[in-house]
């Protein structure tokens, strides 16, 4: 086995784990949580989000490192120029990767923690309503982030597939 094959293997495995996790979050977890009691949703969401962020970020980093290693080992006649279909595709993939890392980072360190802010028990009804409204807005932000992440990940998967025919 060559180093190129090993890097390709780790990159493909990392992408499969990442994309599988994104699909499970949207297509399995989101529908299931609609049928759970609110207290269970909060705890389950908190635990899944904490686990998912580290898995997603790690897999994106492994996929990125493996892509850079594969590019470093490419044949000298393979151009990375934006004028070349292969080079253009690699640049688009790089931009999509940066976008995904940004979205997952946004979810991990801003959107997800905002969902789990604890309310003081002595809040008056107005303050309690305002706190609940903030949580509802945080849920909306998280939903938009999750959907954007999935769309970008699926577009990136399609773009990678174009490399088998020489790129875009």
N, C-alpha and C positions, 0 to 999 in steps of 0.2 A: 504494500500500500504506500502511495506517495503522500507527501505532505499536502499537496493540492487536494487529493481525495479526502484526506483527513479533515482539512479545513472545510471543504464542501459538505462533508458529513455533519460536522458540528453546526455549520450554518443552517443546513436544512432541518436538522433536529431542533435547533433553537427556534427557528421560524415556525415549525409545526407546533411546538409547545406553546409559543406565544399566540399564534392565530387560533389554536384550539381553545386556549383560555379566553380569548376575546369573544369567540363564538359562544362558548358555554355561558359566559357572563350575560350576554345579550339574549340568547335563544333559550337558555335553560333557567338561569337564576332569576332574571327579570320576571318571567311569567309565574314562576313558583312563588315568589315573594308576595304576589298579589293576593294569595290565598292563606297567608300566615297571619297570626295575630300581630299587632303592631310591636309589642315587646320582643317577640321572636325575630321579627324583621330587623329591628335595630341591632340586636346582638349578632345575628347571622351576617348582616350586611357589614358590620364593623369587622368581624373576623375574616370574612371573605375578602374584603377590601384590603386589609392589612397583608394578607397572604398574597393576593393577586398582584399588588403593586411591586413586591420584591421579585416575584417570579417573572412578571412582565418586563420589568427593567433589566433584570439579569439576562433574560432571553434576548431582548433587543440588543444589549451590549455584546453578547456572544455572537449574534448574527452580524452585527456591525464589524466586530473584530475579524470574524472569519471572512467577510466580504473584502475588507482591506487586505488581509493576507492573500486571498485569492487574486486580487488585483495586482499585488506586488509580484506574484508568480506568473502573471500572464505572459503570453508570447510577445516578443518585442514588436511584432508587426500589428498587434491589436491596438488601435488608436482610442484614446479617451477624449478626443476632440469633440466639442459639441456639434461639429459638422458631420461627424460619423454617427450612424445609427446606434452602434454599440456604446460609444462615448456619451451620446445624448441620453441613452437609457440608464447608464450608470449615474449620470448627474441627477436625473429625475429620481432614481432610487435613493440616492444620497439625501436629496431634499425630503423625500417621503419618510426616510428613516429619522431624520432630525425632527420632522413634524410629529412622528409617533412618540419619540422620546419626550418631546415637549408636552404632548397631550397626556401621556401616562404620568409624567412628572407633575403636571398640573393637577391631575386627579389624585395622585398619591399624597402630595404635600399641601394642597389648598382645598380642592373640592371635597375630597373624602373626609378630612378632619372636620370640616364645617358641618357635616351631617351629624356629628356625634358630640356636639357641644352640650354640656349638661346645664340644665336650668336649675336655678336655686328653688328650693321648695317654698320659700316665703314670698314668691312673686304675686303681685296683685293681678287681677284678671286681665288688665290692659297689657301689662308687661309679659304675662304668659302668652297672650295672643300674639304679641309682637315677636316673641321668641319662636313660637310655632311657625309664624309666617317666614322668619329667617330660615328655619329648617326646611320649609317647603320650597323656598327659593333655592336652597342648597341642593335639594333633591332634583329640582329642574335642571340646575347647572350640571350635576353629575350625569343625569340622563343624556343631556346634549353632548357632554364629553365622551361618554361611552359610545354613543352612536357615531360621533365624528371619528373616534378611534377605529371603530369597526369599518367604516367606509374607507378611511385612509389605508388600513391594513389590507382590505380586499383589493383596492386599487394597486397597492404595492405588489400584491401577489400576481395580479394580471400583468403588471409591468415586468416582473421577473420572468414570467412565462414568455414574454416577447423576446427574451435573450436567446431562446432556442432557435429562433428564426433570424437572428442577427440584430435584434433590437428594434427600436421605434424610429 
